[in-house]
């Protein structure tokens, strides 16, 4: 959810006289928001990284060269390139033919970097380590998500599925709302049983619930 600092300041001034407590809460929210890392386009630096961090800035919509709306969603599309940017634990930019293409990892949902969900940085860092210095193959259906990103699974040239590694290590959830894949469900169950990664927490919150919770908090304070 995009936040506008000017609007937030206006709300803070509006409630200064009406409610001192609300003013304090809104002010606190504003400064926390401005200090948090909300930039989803910053590369995550991996120590001794071999992955280049400079590339042509990707367009916000998926490159039409790789998406054909006339084909069915069951049509498999394969891309190959180097990862030049790791946005978070489930989003990367892949350099293909000199152009950076935004990829959303399918079947999984990683902890939200926005608002600092626990294990979000660990998930992002781990994905960067898995991709570092390698050519990656992305396989997915001829389909875009709501943000016009290509949906796909990441593979090393040896055929290792990186999406599944994140779930296996407890650094991402199986996104059951969009995926009914039994392999991912089993990997998540095993990670939970063995308390790997985020499953070490007493009551870990799924990213989709975290997003709803943070949105509700902001809307409540803005009343």
C-alpha positions in Angstrom: 0.0 0.0 0.0 1.6 3.3 -1.1 1.8 5.9 1.6 1.8 9.7 0.8 3.9 11.7 3.3 2.1 15.0 2.5 -1.3 13.5 3.2 -0.2 11.9 6.4 1.2 15.3 7.6 -2.1 16.9 6.8 -4.0 14.3 8.9 -1.6 14.9 11.8 -2.2 18.7 11.7 -6.0 18.1 11.4 -6.2 16.0 14.5 -3.8 18.1 16.6 -6.5 20.1 18.3 -9.3 17.4 18.1 -7.5 14.6 19.8 -4.1 14.7 21.5 -3.8 10.9 21.7 -4.7 10.5 18.0 -2.1 13.1 17.2 0.6 11.2 19.1 -0.4 8.0 17.4 -0.5 9.5 13.9 2.8 11.3 14.5 4.5 8.1 15.6 3.1 6.2 12.6 4.4 8.9 10.3 8.0 8.8 11.6 8.1 5.0 11.7 6.8 4.9 8.1 9.4 7.4 6.9 12.2 5.5 8.6 11.3 2.0 7.4 12.6 0.5 4.2 9.7 0.8 1.8 11.8 0.8 -1.4 11.1 -2.5 -3.1 13.5 -1.7 -5.9 16.8 -1.6 -3.9 19.2 -4.5 -4.7 20.2 -6.6 -1.7 23.9 -6.8 -1.5 25.3 -10.3 -0.7 28.7 -10.5 0.8 31.3 -11.2 -1.9 28.5 -11.1 -4.4 29.3 -12.1 -8.0 25.9 -10.8 -9.1 26.0 -7.5 -10.9 23.8 -4.8 -9.3 23.6 -2.4 -12.2 21.3 -3.0 -15.1 18.7 -1.1 -17.1 15.9 -0.3 -14.8 13.0 -2.6 -15.6 9.7 -1.4 -16.8 6.9 -1.6 -14.3 4.9 -3.8 -16.7 5.9 -7.1 -18.1 7.9 -7.1 -21.4 5.4 -7.9 -24.1 8.1 -9.9 -25.9 7.6 -12.7 -23.3 3.9 -12.5 -22.8 1.3 -13.4 -25.4 -2.3 -12.7 -24.4 -3.5 -14.8 -27.4 -2.0 -17.9 -25.9 -3.6 -19.9 -23.1 -2.3 -19.8 -19.5 -1.2 -23.4 -19.8 1.4 -22.4 -22.4 4.8 -22.8 -20.7 7.3 -19.9 -21.0 11.0 -20.3 -20.2 13.4 -17.4 -19.6 17.1 -17.6 -18.9 19.4 -15.0 -17.5 21.2 -13.6 -14.4 19.5 -12.1 -11.4 20.4 -8.4 -11.1 18.1 -7.4 -8.3 16.5 -9.2 -5.4 13.5 -7.1 -4.3 12.4 -9.4 -1.5 12.0 -13.2 -0.8 9.6 -13.7 -3.7 10.5 -11.0 -6.3 13.5 -10.6 -8.5 14.7 -8.8 -11.7 16.2 -11.1 -14.3 18.5 -9.8 -17.0 17.3 -11.2 -20.3 18.8 -10.0 -23.6 20.0 -6.8 -21.9 16.6 -6.0 -20.4 15.6 -6.5 -16.7 12.4 -8.4 -16.4 10.4 -8.4 -13.1 9.7 -12.0 -11.9 7.3 -12.9 -9.1 8.1 -16.4 -7.7 5.0 -18.6 -8.1 3.5 -20.9 -5.4 5.1 -19.0 -2.5 4.6 -15.9 -0.5 7.6 -14.5 1.5 7.5 -12.3 4.6 6.8 -8.7 3.8 9.7 -6.3 3.8 7.3 -3.4 4.1 6.6 -2.7 7.7 9.4 -5.1 8.7 7.7 -8.5 9.0 9.9 -10.9 10.9 12.2 -13.0 8.6 11.6 -10.7 5.7 15.3 -9.8 5.5 16.4 -13.4 6.1 14.2 -14.5 3.2 15.5 -11.8 0.9 19.1 -12.5 1.8 18.7 -16.2 1.3 17.2 -15.8 -2.2 20.1 -13.5 -3.1 22.6 -16.2 -1.9 20.8 -18.9 -4.0 20.9 -16.7 -7.1 24.3 -15.2 -6.6 26.7 -15.5 -9.6 24.5 -18.0 -11.4 22.5 -18.1 -14.6 18.9 -18.8 -13.6 16.1 -20.5 -15.6 12.6 -19.3 -15.0 9.7 -21.5 -16.0 6.1 -20.4 -15.7 2.7 -20.3 -17.4 1.8 -17.6 -19.9 0.3 -15.5 -17.1 0.9 -12.2 -15.2 -0.1 -11.3 -11.7 -2.1 -8.2 -10.7 1.0 -6.1 -10.8 1.9 -7.3 -14.3 4.8 -9.4 -13.2 5.7 -12.8 -14.8 4.9 -15.7 -12.5 7.4 -18.5 -12.5 9.6 -21.0 -10.6 13.4 -20.4 -10.4 15.8 -23.2 -11.3 19.5 -23.5 -11.3 21.1 -24.9 -14.5 21.3 -28.2 -12.5 17.6 -28.2 -12.1 17.4 -27.2 -8.4 14.1 -25.4 -7.7 14.8 -22.3 -5.6 11.2 -21.6 -4.8 10.9 -24.9 -3.1 14.2 -24.3 -1.1 12.7 -21.2 0.4 9.6 -23.1 1.6 11.7 -26.0 2.7 14.0 -23.8 4.9 11.0 -22.0 6.4 11.7 -18.7 4.7 8.4 -18.5 2.7 4.9 -19.8 2.9 3.1 -22.0 0.4 0.7 -19.5 -1.2 -2.3 -21.9 -0.9 -4.8 -19.4 -2.2 -3.2 -19.4 -5.6 -1.4 -22.8 -5.5 -2.7 -26.3 -4.8 0.7 -27.9 -5.5 1.1 -30.8 -3.1 4.9 -30.7 -3.1 4.9 -27.2 -1.7 2.3 -28.1 0.9 4.4 -31.0 2.0 7.6 -28.9 2.2 5.8 -26.3 4.3 4.4 -29.0 6.6 7.9 -30.5 7.1 9.4 -27.1 7.8 6.7 -26.3 10.4 7.2 -29.7 12.1 10.9 -29.2 12.3 10.6 -25.6 13.3 12.8 -24.2 10.5 13.1 -20.5 9.9 10.0 -18.5 10.6 8.3 -21.6 12.1 10.5 -21.2 15.2 8.2 -18.3 16.1 5.3 -19.1 18.4 2.6 -17.7 16.2 4.0 -16.7 12.8 1.7 -14.5 10.7 1.3 -15.3 7.1 2.2 -12.5 4.7 -1.3 -12.1 3.3 -2.6 -11.7 6.9 0.2 -9.3 7.7 -0.7 -7.1 4.8 -4.4 -7.0 5.9 -3.4 -6.3 9.5 -1.1 -3.4 8.6 -3.6 -1.9 6.2 -6.3 -2.0 8.8 -4.0 -0.4 11.4 -3.3 2.5 9.0 -7.0 3.0 8.1 -8.0 2.9 11.8 -5.5 5.6 12.8 -6.6 7.7 9.8 -10.2 7.8 11.1 
